[in-house]
């Protein structure tokens, strides 16, 4: 009987031990709360006037933790340390995470509790020398360079053709040696194009004069096209600045949060080596100082931080791109991820959840 009792006790202890291992730190003793990492990312996670955490992600996590009987402690960490903490198993979860393909092998994601998009923040005004920088960048744009290339090519063609037609009958104005003669032809073509009309060189042959008439009419059209291109470039620059959408990011100085999906996306999709910043405030302050020309991040956080601290100085371009899913992140093999997923799906369909979103994001969220 004693032997049987001893075996029963041993089996019961083994079952308890396995249950404790399966439950992990989520079901730790009251004096050992689960550590949940987060970074300040309003309106998902931020401090209130008393220094306590609040926000969309914080409230949702606290509700789910209460339902699961989980005692947790929120701990603020930079994003790189949040990722490393999950990999090392030091964090039970991360409350302010966005799902991405490059992070998926390193951790597990919950179902999204909020879906948004990446957006671009830029300066609202010219900034420190910004207007001149915008104007110069517009004048060096690809479209304007292509127009100038066509113009120079046609000018060279006209100069060479008039030299070929005039080099024998009019050698005193269009010298026979190609070096000097082509230069004379280019000078005549440039003077005619700009309607300066010095009169120091003029074709005398019939063919040369026909070429001159054709070039005169062509010059009127070319100058009009060039003027329109320059005017359009400067007008767009004045209205929209250097950055008007994602395609412009490759030509300017860009910032993003260090080791964030946005920074990885900029490198992989647009070939942009963005400067890394530890948080949204640091990147937006750099943008406000003129150290960068654009800052890329999730749209609701950018709008919230700009409205709170950079109103009138920074703005969000109304062209969001690339979906961003806000999730809770867990270490690989987390025993509670499925329970959290079930709780998320139950919460996001309720009126209370919609009221929470309206409270933080406004009625038009």
Secondary structure, DSSP 8 states (H G I E B T S, - for coil): -HHHHHHHHHHHHHHHHHHHHHHGGGG--TTS-EEEEE--BTTTBEE-TTS-EESHHHHHHHHHHHHHT--EEEEE--HHHHHHHHHHT--SEEEEEE--HHHHTTSEE---SEEEEEEEEEESS-TTTHHHHHHHHHHTSHHHHHHHHHHHHHHHHHHHHHHHHHTTTTTTTS-SSHHHHHHHHHHHHHHHHTT----S----SHHHHHHHHHHHHHHHHHHHHHHHHHHHHHHHHHHH-S-SSGGGGGGS-EEEETT-HHHHHHHHHH----EEESSHHHHHHHHHHTS-SEEEEEHHHHHHHHHHH-TTTEEE-S--EEEEEEEEEE-TT-SSHHHHHHHHHHHTTSHHHHHHHHHHH-TT-
